[in-house]
Amino acid sequence: MDKPMIFAAELVAGKPVNMTCSFSTTCDGTAPTLTWVTPADEPPSASPSVTQQGDTLTYTSVLSLTPALKHHGQNLTCRVTYPTVSSEQTLTLTVEYAPEISRDSGCTHTPENVTCVCAARCNPPGELTWRLPLANLSGNQTHGRLHIWQVASGHLVNGSLTLRGGAGGEYVTAMCSVRNRHGEAMLTLYLSTEDKSFSIWKAVLLTTGIILMAVLAGFIIYKYILRREDASGNQDTNVIYCPHSATNQSAGSGENGPAPVEQKGGG
């Protein structure tokens, strides 16, 4: 009995794809059944159809699949079944994906050298490039005080950059870039620990300055409001007393004036 055929499509992690399985026969008796055996966490979702050309009947099943990295290397099987016999075709999945740089990437500093390591996984294997202020370097080469090498094994690519003579001069940062046809991943590494510390201190000082300015502005506004309130309170509590006029004093001298002074003779 003939086996069904699986027409493989390019599998890219996270991108839905349709896989097609077909089986052709000239038997016009009982129709066969096409079924899929998929990875355990990927339930089959297939659409069957049948076409005829002359005496040949072609049974087709289209499987909708969203591949993930964990599916790489797993099996996908299409099985054709008659009441008394069956056959199947199995395909090992090859899942491609964009580069992902490992968290283990970084630099080590000694008085003599600075060594940076960059590691990334991707499929197909990517090209690793060191992007520096004065040059972009890849492969295995020496450029002035810089020495780089690169090695790929399977889906893993490793690159190393060594700055001889220690940090300083024009080399402050280096960017590790890994690219394949599905994307690019980049990581900035510090060749100079002093530059990194300076950047951190600069951020701290800037934040402190902003906070101090905000506190000073709040204090000035508070003093201004306090002075306005004091001025308003003084206007409400001041009472003005006016002296009596000379006319009023004369008119009231009969009743409210001072008592007459009694004079006594000297004898």
ZALOTI-405159 format. One record per residue (C-alpha): residue number from 1; residue in one letter; x, y, z. Coordinates in nm, 4 decimals, decimal comma. Example, Ala and Ser with C-alpha at 12.3 -4.5 7.8 and 13.67 -1.06 7.14 Angstrom:
<site><num>1</num><residu>A</residu><u>1,2300</u><v>-0,4500</v><w>0,7800</w></site>
<site><num>2</num><residu>S</residu><u>1,3670</u><v>-0,1060</v><w>0,7140</w></site>
This chain:
<site><num>1</num><residu>M</residu><u>0,0000</u><v>0,0000</v><w>0,0000</w></site>
<site><num>2</num><residu>D</residu><u>0,1296</u><v>0,3432</v><w>-0,0914</w></site>
<site><num>3</num><residu>K</residu><u>0,2132</u><v>0,5981</v><w>0,1750</w></site>
<site><num>4</num><residu>P</residu><u>0,0581</u><v>0,9423</v><w>0,1993</w></site>
<site><num>5</num><residu>M</residu><u>0,2738</u><v>1,2429</v><w>0,1158</w></site>
<site><num>6</num><residu>I</residu><u>0,3378</u><v>1,5397</v><w>0,3435</w></site>
<site><num>7</num><residu>F</residu><u>0,4153</u><v>1,8673</v><w>0,1688</w></site>
<site><num>8</num><residu>A</residu><u>0,6295</u><v>2,0543</v><w>0,4185</w></site>
<site><num>9</num><residu>A</residu><u>0,6119</u><v>2,4316</v><w>0,4552</w></site>
<site><num>10</num><residu>E</residu><u>0,8707</u><v>2,6574</v><w>0,6156</w></site>
<site><num>11</num><residu>L</residu><u>0,8150</u><v>2,6501</v><w>0,9910</w></site>
<site><num>12</num><residu>V</residu><u>0,8934</u><v>2,9723</v><w>1,1747</w></site>
<site><num>13</num><residu>A</residu><u>0,8317</u><v>2,9977</v><w>1,5485</w></site>
<site><num>14</num><residu>G</residu><u>0,5114</u><v>3,1869</v><w>1,6272</w></site>
<site><num>15</num><residu>K</residu><u>0,3855</u><v>3,2069</v><w>1,2682</w></site>
<site><num>16</num><residu>P</residu><u>0,0792</u><v>2,9966</v><w>1,1742</w></site>
<site><num>17</num><residu>V</residu><u>0,1276</u><v>2,7659</v><w>0,8781</w></site>
<site><num>18</num><residu>N</residu><u>-0,0697</u><v>2,5048</v><w>0,6830</w></site>
<site><num>19</num><residu>M</residu><u>0,0731</u><v>2,1550</v><w>0,6334</w></site>
<site><num>20</num><residu>T</residu><u>-0,0756</u><v>1,9411</v><w>0,3554</w></site>
<site><num>21</num><residu>C</residu><u>-0,1039</u><v>1,5630</v><w>0,3397</w></site>
<site><num>22</num><residu>S</residu><u>-0,2413</u><v>1,3846</v><w>0,0327</w></site>
<site><num>23</num><residu>F</residu><u>-0,3056</u><v>1,0280</v><w>-0,0783</w></site>
<site><num>24</num><residu>S</residu><u>-0,3941</u><v>0,9186</v><w>-0,4320</w></site>
<site><num>25</num><residu>T</residu><u>-0,5643</u><v>0,5947</v><w>-0,5313</w></site>
<site><num>26</num><residu>T</residu><u>-0,7509</u><v>0,4400</v><w>-0,8225</w></site>
<site><num>27</num><residu>C</residu><u>-0,9668</u><v>0,2284</v><w>-0,5955</w></site>
<site><num>28</num><residu>D</residu><u>-1,3288</u><v>0,3437</v><w>-0,6088</w></site>
<site><num>29</num><residu>G</residu><u>-1,4465</u><v>0,1352</v><w>-0,3151</w></site>
<site><num>30</num><residu>T</residu><u>-1,4441</u><v>0,2430</v><w>0,0477</w></site>
<site><num>31</num><residu>A</residu><u>-1,2918</u><v>0,5872</v><w>0,0934</w></site>
<site><num>32</num><residu>P</residu><u>-0,9823</u><v>0,6061</v><w>0,3177</w></site>
<site><num>33</num><residu>T</residu><u>-0,9501</u><v>0,8339</v><w>0,6202</w></site>
<site><num>34</num><residu>L</residu><u>-0,6614</u><v>1,0773</v><w>0,6625</w></site>
<site><num>35</num><residu>T</residu><u>-0,5596</u><v>1,1629</v><w>1,0191</w></site>
<site><num>36</num><residu>W</residu><u>-0,2741</u><v>1,3563</v><w>1,1771</w></site>
<site><num>37</num><residu>V</residu><u>-0,0602</u><v>1,2664</v><w>1,4765</w></site>
<site><num>38</num><residu>T</residu><u>0,0728</u><v>1,5946</v><w>1,6128</w></site>
<site><num>39</num><residu>P</residu><u>0,2869</u><v>1,6952</v><w>1,9140</w></site>
<site><num>40</num><residu>A</residu><u>0,0996</u><v>1,6386</v><w>2,2393</w></site>
<site><num>41</num><residu>D</residu><u>0,0393</u><v>2,0085</v><w>2,3104</w></site>
<site><num>42</num><residu>E</residu><u>-0,0746</u><v>2,0893</v><w>1,9543</w></site>
<site><num>43</num><residu>P</residu><u>-0,4250</u><v>1,9448</v><w>1,8963</w></site>
<site><num>44</num><residu>P</residu><u>-0,4925</u><v>1,8645</v><w>1,5299</w></site>
<site><num>45</num><residu>S</residu><u>-0,7138</u><v>2,1030</v><w>1,3333</w></site>
<site><num>46</num><residu>A</residu><u>-0,7484</u><v>1,9674</v><w>0,9806</w></site>
<site><num>47</num><residu>S</residu><u>-0,9714</u><v>2,0262</v><w>0,6790</w></site>
<site><num>48</num><residu>P</residu><u>-1,0260</u><v>1,7201</v><w>0,4521</w></site>
<site><num>49</num><residu>S</residu><u>-1,1134</u><v>1,7270</v><w>0,0818</w></site>
<site><num>50</num><residu>V</residu><u>-1,1184</u><v>1,4954</v><w>-0,2190</w></site>
<site><num>51</num><residu>T</residu><u>-1,0606</u><v>1,5578</v><w>-0,5891</w></site>
<site><num>52</num><residu>Q</residu><u>-1,0807</u><v>1,3315</v><w>-0,8943</w></site>
<site><num>53</num><residu>Q</residu><u>-0,8821</u><v>1,3387</v><w>-1,2173</w></site>
<site><num>54</num><residu>G</residu><u>-0,9706</u><v>1,0538</v><w>-1,4520</w></site>
<site><num>55</num><residu>D</residu><u>-0,9669</u><v>0,7321</v><w>-1,2546</w></site>
<site><num>56</num><residu>T</residu><u>-0,7491</u><v>0,8787</v><w>-0,9798</w></site>
<site><num>57</num><residu>L</residu><u>-0,8976</u><v>1,0008</v><w>-0,6533</w></site>
<site><num>58</num><residu>T</residu><u>-0,6824</u><v>1,2316</v><w>-0,4384</w></site>
<site><num>59</num><residu>Y</residu><u>-0,7655</u><v>1,2678</v><w>-0,0718</w></site>
<site><num>60</num><residu>T</residu><u>-0,6187</u><v>1,5747</v><w>0,0976</w></site>
<site><num>61</num><residu>S</residu><u>-0,6014</u><v>1,6994</v><w>0,4549</w></site>
<site><num>62</num><residu>V</residu><u>-0,4731</u><v>2,0463</v><w>0,5461</w></site>
<site><num>63</num><residu>L</residu><u>-0,3425</u><v>2,0887</v><w>0,9016</w></site>
<site><num>64</num><residu>S</residu><u>-0,3238</u><v>2,4330</v><w>1,0660</w></site>
<site><num>65</num><residu>L</residu><u>-0,0213</u><v>2,4552</v><w>1,2923</w></site>
<site><num>66</num><residu>T</residu><u>0,1546</u><v>2,7284</v><w>1,4928</w></site>
<site><num>67</num><residu>P</residu><u>0,5070</u><v>2,5993</v><w>1,5545</w></site>
<site><num>68</num><residu>A</residu><u>0,7103</u><v>2,6885</v><w>1,8624</w></site>
<site><num>69</num><residu>L</residu><u>1,0748</u><v>2,6348</v><w>1,9580</w></site>
<site><num>70</num><residu>K</residu><u>0,9797</u><v>2,3307</v><w>2,1669</w></site>
<site><num>71</num><residu>H</residu><u>0,8419</u><v>2,1611</v><w>1,8535</w></site>
<site><num>72</num><residu>H</residu><u>1,1836</u><v>2,1562</v><w>1,6880</w></site>
<site><num>73</num><residu>G</residu><u>1,2906</u><v>1,7940</v><w>1,6371</w></site>
<site><num>74</num><residu>Q</residu><u>0,9448</u><v>1,6502</v><w>1,7173</w></site>
<site><num>75</num><residu>N</residu><u>0,7536</u><v>1,4280</v><w>1,4749</w></site>
<site><num>76</num><residu>L</residu><u>0,4450</u><v>1,5033</v><w>1,2687</w></site>
<site><num>77</num><residu>T</residu><u>0,2662</u><v>1,2037</v><w>1,1162</w></site>
<site><num>78</num><residu>C</residu><u>-0,0036</u><v>1,1730</v><w>0,8494</w></site>
<site><num>79</num><residu>R</residu><u>-0,1850</u><v>0,8397</v><w>0,8467</w></site>
<site><num>80</num><residu>V</residu><u>-0,4182</u><v>0,6915</v><w>0,5823</w></site>
<site><num>81</num><residu>T</residu><u>-0,6522</u><v>0,4234</v><w>0,7065</w></site>
<site><num>82</num><residu>Y</residu><u>-0,8770</u><v>0,1693</v><w>0,5351</w></site>
<site><num>83</num><residu>P</residu><u>-1,0969</u><v>-0,0735</v><w>0,7271</w></site>
<site><num>84</num><residu>T</residu><u>-0,8315</u><v>-0,3457</v><w>0,7112</w></site>
<site><num>85</num><residu>V</residu><u>-0,5036</u><v>-0,1688</v><w>0,6328</w></site>
<site><num>86</num><residu>S</residu><u>-0,3211</u><v>0,1575</v><w>0,6916</w></site>
<site><num>87</num><residu>S</residu><u>0,0014</u><v>0,3392</v><w>0,6119</w></site>
<site><num>88</num><residu>E</residu><u>0,1641</u><v>0,6587</v><w>0,7309</w></site>
<site><num>89</num><residu>Q</residu><u>0,4311</u><v>0,9174</v><w>0,6598</w></site>
<site><num>90</num><residu>T</residu><u>0,6322</u><v>1,0904</v><w>0,9366</w></site>
<site><num>91</num><residu>L</residu><u>0,8101</u><v>1,4232</v><w>0,9143</w></site>
<site><num>92</num><residu>T</residu><u>1,0616</u><v>1,5555</v><w>1,1678</w></site>
<site><num>93</num><residu>L</residu><u>0,9856</u><v>1,9215</v><w>1,2300</w></site>
<site><num>94</num><residu>T</residu><u>1,2537</u><v>2,1831</v><w>1,1710</w></site>
<site><num>95</num><residu>V</residu><u>1,1487</u><v>2,5076</v><w>1,3358</w></site>
<site><num>96</num><residu>E</residu><u>1,3325</u><v>2,8265</v><w>1,2441</w></site>
<site><num>97</num><residu>Y</residu><u>1,3482</u><v>3,1354</v><w>1,4658</w></site>
<site><num>98</num><residu>A</residu><u>1,5126</u><v>3,4756</v><w>1,5040</w></site>
<site><num>99</num><residu>P</residu><u>1,8277</u><v>3,5162</v><w>1,7183</w></site>
<site><num>100</num><residu>E</residu><u>1,8000</u><v>3,5273</v><w>2,0970</w></site>
<site><num>101</num><residu>I</residu><u>2,1071</u><v>3,6486</v><w>2,2875</w></site>
<site><num>102</num><residu>S</residu><u>2,1917</u><v>3,4560</v><w>2,6026</w></site>
<site><num>103</num><residu>R</residu><u>2,1851</u><v>3,6243</v><w>2,9433</w></site>
<site><num>104</num><residu>D</residu><u>2,5308</u><v>3,4789</v><w>3,0062</w></site>
<site><num>105</num><residu>S</residu><u>2,6783</u><v>3,7317</v><w>2,7618</w></site>
<site><num>106</num><residu>G</residu><u>2,8964</u><v>3,9995</v><w>2,9202</w></site>
<site><num>107</num><residu>C</residu><u>3,2459</u><v>4,1361</v><w>2,9822</w></site>
<site><num>108</num><residu>T</residu><u>3,5278</u><v>4,0652</v><w>3,2269</w></site>
<site><num>109</num><residu>H</residu><u>3,7848</u><v>4,3333</v><w>3,3105</w></site>
<site><num>110</num><residu>T</residu><u>4,1490</u><v>4,2966</v><w>3,4129</w></site>
<site><num>111</num><residu>P</residu><u>4,4301</u><v>4,5547</v><w>3,4122</w></site>
<site><num>112</num><residu>E</residu><u>4,5725</u><v>4,3879</v><w>3,1003</w></site>
<site><num>113</num><residu>N</residu><u>4,2631</u><v>4,3019</v><w>2,8935</w></site>
<site><num>114</num><residu>V</residu><u>3,8899</u><v>4,3409</v><w>2,8579</w></site>
<site><num>115</num><residu>T</residu><u>3,7166</u><v>4,0287</v><w>2,7226</w></site>
<site><num>116</num><residu>C</residu><u>3,3534</u><v>4,0286</v><w>2,6120</w></site>
<site><num>117</num><residu>V</residu><u>3,1573</u><v>3,7172</v><w>2,5197</w></site>
<site><num>118</num><residu>C</residu><u>2,8322</u><v>3,7134</v><w>2,3216</w></site>
<site><num>119</num><residu>A</residu><u>2,6276</u><v>3,3952</v><w>2,2714</w></site>
<site><num>120</num><residu>A</residu><u>2,3034</u><v>3,3566</v><w>2,0773</w></site>
<site><num>121</num><residu>R</residu><u>2,0704</u><v>3,0818</v><w>1,9599</w></site>
<site><num>122</num><residu>C</residu><u>1,8971</u><v>3,0976</v><w>1,6233</w></site>
<site><num>123</num><residu>N</residu><u>1,7931</u><v>2,8858</v><w>1,3271</w></site>
<site><num>124</num><residu>P</residu><u>1,9278</u><v>2,9123</v><w>1,0674</w></site>
<site><num>125</num><residu>P</residu><u>2,2634</u><v>3,0050</v><w>1,2235</w></site>
<site><num>126</num><residu>G</residu><u>2,3172</u><v>3,3791</v><w>1,2379</w></site>
<site><num>127</num><residu>E</residu><u>2,6033</u><v>3,6104</v><w>1,1577</w></site>
<site><num>128</num><residu>L</residu><u>2,7616</u><v>3,7740</v><w>1,4619</w></site>
<site><num>129</num><residu>T</residu><u>2,9051</u><v>4,1254</v><w>1,4238</w></site>
<site><num>130</num><residu>W</residu><u>3,0770</u><v>4,3508</v><w>1,6753</w></site>
<site><num>131</num><residu>R</residu><u>2,9708</u><v>4,7120</v><w>1,6150</w></site>
<site><num>132</num><residu>L</residu><u>3,2353</u><v>4,9535</v><w>1,7452</w></site>
<site><num>133</num><residu>P</residu><u>3,2719</u><v>5,3318</v><w>1,7176</w></site>
<site><num>134</num><residu>L</residu><u>3,5399</u><v>5,3033</v><w>1,4491</w></site>
<site><num>135</num><residu>A</residu><u>3,4650</u><v>4,9703</v><w>1,2793</w></site>
<site><num>136</num><residu>N</residu><u>3,2284</u><v>4,6743</v><w>1,2433</w></site>
<site><num>137</num><residu>L</residu><u>3,4105</u><v>4,3441</v><w>1,2915</w></site>
<site><num>138</num><residu>S</residu><u>3,3023</u><v>3,9837</v><w>1,2298</w></site>
<site><num>139</num><residu>G</residu><u>3,4597</u><v>3,6421</v><w>1,1863</w></site>
<site><num>140</num><residu>N</residu><u>3,8121</u><v>3,5853</v><w>1,3196</w></site>
<site><num>141</num><residu>Q</residu><u>4,0492</u><v>3,8813</v><w>1,2920</w></site>
<site><num>142</num><residu>T</residu><u>4,2726</u><v>4,1296</v><w>1,4704</w></site>
<site><num>143</num><residu>H</residu><u>4,2139</u><v>4,5030</v><w>1,4388</w></site>
<site><num>144</num><residu>G</residu><u>4,4587</u><v>4,7202</v><w>1,6307</w></site>
<site><num>145</num><residu>R</residu><u>4,4205</u><v>4,6363</v><w>1,9991</w></site>
<site><num>146</num><residu>L</residu><u>4,1110</u><v>4,4292</v><w>1,9249</w></site>
<site><num>147</num><residu>H</residu><u>4,1055</u><v>4,0538</v><w>1,8656</w></site>
<site><num>148</num><residu>I</residu><u>3,7808</u><v>3,8744</v><w>1,7802</w></site>
<site><num>149</num><residu>W</residu><u>3,6819</u><v>3,5173</v><w>1,7076</w></site>
<site><num>150</num><residu>Q</residu><u>3,3566</u><v>3,3387</v><w>1,6312</w></site>
<site><num>151</num><residu>V</residu><u>3,2393</u><v>2,9781</v><w>1,6288</w></site>
<site><num>152</num><residu>A</residu><u>2,9001</u><v>2,8231</v><w>1,5454</w></site>
<site><num>153</num><residu>S</residu><u>2,7695</u><v>2,4840</v><w>1,6531</w></site>
<site><num>154</num><residu>G</residu><u>2,4183</u><v>2,3811</v><w>1,5584</w></site>
<site><num>155</num><residu>H</residu><u>2,1822</u><v>2,6595</v><w>1,6596</w></site>
<site><num>156</num><residu>L</residu><u>2,4395</u><v>2,8242</v><w>1,8895</w></site>
<site><num>157</num><residu>V</residu><u>2,6814</u><v>3,0965</v><w>1,7784</w></site>
<site><num>158</num><residu>N</residu><u>2,9526</u><v>3,2247</v><w>2,0137</w></site>
<site><num>159</num><residu>G</residu><u>3,1664</u><v>3,5329</v><w>1,9659</w></site>
<site><num>160</num><residu>S</residu><u>3,4465</u><v>3,6818</v><w>2,1715</w></site>
<site><num>161</num><residu>L</residu><u>3,6056</u><v>4,0266</v><w>2,1645</w></site>
<site><num>162</num><residu>T</residu><u>3,9296</u><v>4,1034</v><w>2,3504</w></site>
<site><num>163</num><residu>L</residu><u>4,0604</u><v>4,4568</v><w>2,3988</w></site>
<site><num>164</num><residu>R</residu><u>4,4314</u><v>4,4339</v><w>2,4780</w></site>
<site><num>165</num><residu>G</residu><u>4,5918</u><v>4,6841</v><w>2,7089</w></site>
<site><num>166</num><residu>G</residu><u>4,2782</u><v>4,7390</v><w>2,9138</w></site>
<site><num>167</num><residu>A</residu><u>3,9933</u><v>4,9832</v><w>2,8691</w></site>
<site><num>168</num><residu>G</residu><u>4,0481</u><v>5,3375</v><w>2,7559</w></site>
<site><num>169</num><residu>G</residu><u>4,0914</u><v>5,5491</v><w>2,4506</w></site>
<site><num>170</num><residu>E</residu><u>3,8234</u><v>5,5431</v><w>2,1862</w></site>
<site><num>171</num><residu>Y</residu><u>3,6781</u><v>5,2076</v><w>2,2936</w></site>
<site><num>172</num><residu>V</residu><u>3,4018</u><v>5,2620</v><w>2,5499</w></site>
<site><num>173</num><residu>T</residu><u>3,1148</u><v>5,0362</v><w>2,4392</w></site>
<site><num>174</num><residu>A</residu><u>3,0685</u><v>4,7534</v><w>2,1906</w></site>
<site><num>175</num><residu>M</residu><u>2,7418</u><v>4,6245</v><w>2,0471</w></site>
<site><num>176</num><residu>C</residu><u>2,6999</u><v>4,2558</v><w>1,9730</w></site>
<site><num>177</num><residu>S</residu><u>2,4635</u><v>4,2023</v><w>1,6784</w></site>
<site><num>178</num><residu>V</residu><u>2,3380</u><v>3,8607</v><w>1,5642</w></site>
<site><num>179</num><residu>R</residu><u>2,1248</u><v>3,8445</v><w>1,2520</w></site>
<site><num>180</num><residu>N</residu><u>1,9560</u><v>3,5818</v><w>1,0357</w></site>
<site><num>181</num><residu>R</residu><u>1,6747</u><v>3,6054</v><w>0,7819</w></site>
<site><num>182</num><residu>H</residu><u>1,4104</u><v>3,6056</v><w>1,0556</w></site>
<site><num>183</num><residu>G</residu><u>1,5419</u><v>3,9000</v><w>1,2571</w></site>
<site><num>184</num><residu>E</residu><u>1,8224</u><v>4,0560</v><w>1,4577</w></site>
<site><num>185</num><residu>A</residu><u>1,9170</u><v>4,0677</v><w>1,8256</w></site>
<site><num>186</num><residu>M</residu><u>2,1531</u><v>4,3271</v><w>1,9755</w></site>
<site><num>187</num><residu>L</residu><u>2,3252</u><v>4,3733</v><w>2,3106</w></site>
<site><num>188</num><residu>T</residu><u>2,5378</u><v>4,6696</v><w>2,4244</w></site>
<site><num>189</num><residu>L</residu><u>2,8417</u><v>4,5783</v><w>2,6351</w></site>
<site><num>190</num><residu>Y</residu><u>3,0649</u><v>4,8152</v><w>2,8334</w></site>
<site><num>191</num><residu>L</residu><u>3,4378</u><v>4,7896</v><w>2,7675</w></site>
<site><num>192</num><residu>S</residu><u>3,5087</u><v>5,0574</v><w>3,0295</w></site>
<site><num>193</num><residu>T</residu><u>3,3788</u><v>5,0167</v><w>3,3851</w></site>
<site><num>194</num><residu>E</residu><u>3,4528</u><v>5,3846</v><w>3,4499</w></site>
<site><num>195</num><residu>D</residu><u>3,2181</u><v>5,4914</v><w>3,1735</w></site>
<site><num>196</num><residu>K</residu><u>2,9405</u><v>5,2744</v><w>3,3098</w></site>
<site><num>197</num><residu>S</residu><u>2,9916</u><v>5,4117</v><w>3,6615</w></site>
<site><num>198</num><residu>F</residu><u>2,9984</u><v>5,7656</v><w>3,5272</w></site>
<site><num>199</num><residu>S</residu><u>2,6692</u><v>5,7090</v><w>3,3480</w></site>
<site><num>200</num><residu>I</residu><u>2,5105</u><v>5,5767</v><w>3,6658</w></site>
<site><num>201</num><residu>W</residu><u>2,6381</u><v>5,8711</v><w>3,8719</w></site>
<site><num>202</num><residu>K</residu><u>2,5204</u><v>6,1140</v><w>3,6081</w></site>
<site><num>203</num><residu>A</residu><u>2,1717</u><v>5,9672</v><w>3,6261</w></site>
<site><num>204</num><residu>V</residu><u>2,1761</u><v>5,9844</v><w>4,0078</w></site>
<site><num>205</num><residu>L</residu><u>2,2914</u><v>6,3482</v><w>4,0098</w></site>
<site><num>206</num><residu>L</residu><u>2,0326</u><v>6,4451</v><w>3,7503</w></site>
<site><num>207</num><residu>T</residu><u>1,7547</u><v>6,2836</v><w>3,9530</w></site>
<site><num>208</num><residu>T</residu><u>1,8767</u><v>6,4509</v><w>4,2724</w></site>
<site><num>209</num><residu>G</residu><u>1,8865</u><v>6,7901</v><w>4,1004</w></site>
<site><num>210</num><residu>I</residu><u>1,5294</u><v>6,7520</v><w>3,9770</w></site>
<site><num>211</num><residu>I</residu><u>1,4097</u><v>6,6594</v><w>4,3268</w></site>
<site><num>212</num><residu>L</residu><u>1,5898</u><v>6,9575</v><w>4,4846</w></site>
<site><num>213</num><residu>M</residu><u>1,4444</u><v>7,1958</v><w>4,2269</w></site>
<site><num>214</num><residu>A</residu><u>1,0952</u><v>7,0621</v><w>4,2969</w></site>
<site><num>215</num><residu>V</residu><u>1,1430</u><v>7,1050</v><w>4,6735</w></site>
<site><num>216</num><residu>L</residu><u>1,2764</u><v>7,4594</v><w>4,6296</w></site>
<site><num>217</num><residu>A</residu><u>0,9855</u><v>7,5541</v><w>4,4026</w></site>
<site><num>218</num><residu>G</residu><u>0,7396</u><v>7,4166</v><w>4,6586</w></site>
<site><num>219</num><residu>F</residu><u>0,9055</u><v>7,6132</v><w>4,9388</w></site>
<site><num>220</num><residu>I</residu><u>0,8906</u><v>7,9385</v><w>4,7392</w></site>
<site><num>221</num><residu>I</residu><u>0,5227</u><v>7,8850</v><w>4,6596</w></site>
<site><num>222</num><residu>Y</residu><u>0,4501</u><v>7,8082</v><w>5,0263</w></site>
<site><num>223</num><residu>K</residu><u>0,6230</u><v>8,1292</v><w>5,1450</w></site>
<site><num>224</num><residu>Y</residu><u>0,4334</u><v>8,3328</v><w>4,8853</w></site>
<site><num>225</num><residu>I</residu><u>0,0962</u><v>8,1944</v><w>4,9969</w></site>
<site><num>226</num><residu>L</residu><u>0,1888</u><v>8,2533</v><w>5,3638</w></site>
<site><num>227</num><residu>R</residu><u>0,2752</u><v>8,6192</v><w>5,2982</w></site>
<site><num>228</num><residu>R</residu><u>-0,0530</u><v>8,6716</v><w>5,1108</w></site>
<site><num>229</num><residu>E</residu><u>-0,2483</u><v>8,5299</v><w>5,4038</w></site>
<site><num>230</num><residu>D</residu><u>-0,0638</u><v>8,7551</v><w>5,6560</w></site>
<site><num>231</num><residu>A</residu><u>-0,1324</u><v>9,0659</v><w>5,4449</w></site>
<site><num>232</num><residu>S</residu><u>-0,5023</u><v>8,9795</v><w>5,4161</w></site>
<site><num>233</num><residu>G</residu><u>-0,5325</u><v>8,9246</v><w>5,7929</w></site>
<site><num>234</num><residu>N</residu><u>-0,3774</u><v>9,2619</v><w>5,8753</w></site>
<site><num>235</num><residu>Q</residu><u>-0,6275</u><v>9,4455</v><w>5,6547</w></site>
<site><num>236</num><residu>D</residu><u>-0,9233</u><v>9,2824</v><w>5,8323</w></site>
<site><num>237</num><residu>T</residu><u>-0,8116</u><v>9,3500</v><w>6,1921</w></site>
<site><num>238</num><residu>N</residu><u>-0,6870</u><v>9,7162</v><w>6,1722</w></site>
<site><num>239</num><residu>V</residu><u>-0,9314</u><v>9,9724</v><w>6,3359</w></site>
<site><num>240</num><residu>I</residu><u>-0,8905</u><v>10,3462</v><w>6,2704</w></site>
<site><num>241</num><residu>Y</residu><u>-0,9772</u><v>10,5860</v><w>6,5611</w></site>
<site><num>242</num><residu>C</residu><u>-1,0577</u><v>10,9479</v><w>6,4718</w></site>
<site><num>243</num><residu>P</residu><u>-1,0116</u><v>11,2304</v><w>6,7346</w></site>
<site><num>244</num><residu>H</residu><u>-1,3072</u><v>11,4555</v><w>6,8275</w></site>
<site><num>245</num><residu>S</residu><u>-1,3244</u><v>11,7851</v><w>6,6483</w></site>
<site><num>246</num><residu>A</residu><u>-1,2911</u><v>12,1185</v><w>6,8309</w></site>
<site><num>247</num><residu>T</residu><u>-1,6622</u><v>12,1983</v><w>6,7729</w></site>
<site><num>248</num><residu>N</residu><u>-1,7739</u><v>11,8756</v><w>6,9343</w></site>
<site><num>249</num><residu>Q</residu><u>-1,5505</u><v>11,9447</v><w>7,2304</w></site>
<site><num>250</num><residu>S</residu><u>-1,7042</u><v>12,2938</v><w>7,2771</w></site>
<site><num>251</num><residu>A</residu><u>-2,0619</u><v>12,1686</v><w>7,2383</w></site>
<site><num>252</num><residu>G</residu><u>-2,0161</u><v>11,9017</v><w>7,4940</w></site>
<site><num>253</num><residu>S</residu><u>-1,8202</u><v>12,1097</v><w>7,7445</w></site>
<site><num>254</num><residu>G</residu><u>-2,1316</u><v>12,1842</v><w>7,9444</w></site>
<site><num>255</num><residu>E</residu><u>-2,1983</u><v>11,8249</v><w>8,0289</w></site>
<site><num>256</num><residu>N</residu><u>-1,8867</u><v>11,6355</v><w>7,9580</w></site>
<site><num>257</num><residu>G</residu><u>-1,6266</u><v>11,9078</v><w>7,9979</w></site>
<site><num>258</num><residu>P</residu><u>-1,3767</u><v>11,9121</v><w>8,2816</w></site>
<site><num>259</num><residu>A</residu><u>-1,4913</u><v>12,0246</v><w>8,6256</w></site>
<site><num>260</num><residu>P</residu><u>-1,4031</u><v>12,3868</v><w>8,7121</w></site>
<site><num>261</num><residu>V</residu><u>-1,0977</u><v>12,4414</v><w>8,9247</w></site>
<site><num>262</num><residu>E</residu><u>-1,1554</u><v>12,6231</v><w>9,2546</w></site>
<site><num>263</num><residu>Q</residu><u>-0,9031</u><v>12,8936</v><w>9,3230</w></site>
<site><num>264</num><residu>K</residu><u>-0,8177</u><v>13,0052</v><w>9,6755</w></site>
<site><num>265</num><residu>G</residu><u>-0,6890</u><v>13,3493</v><w>9,7745</w></site>
<site><num>266</num><residu>G</residu><u>-0,3625</u><v>13,3919</v><w>9,9367</w></site>
<site><num>267</num><residu>G</residu><u>-0,5109</u><v>13,5871</v><w>10,2258</w></site>
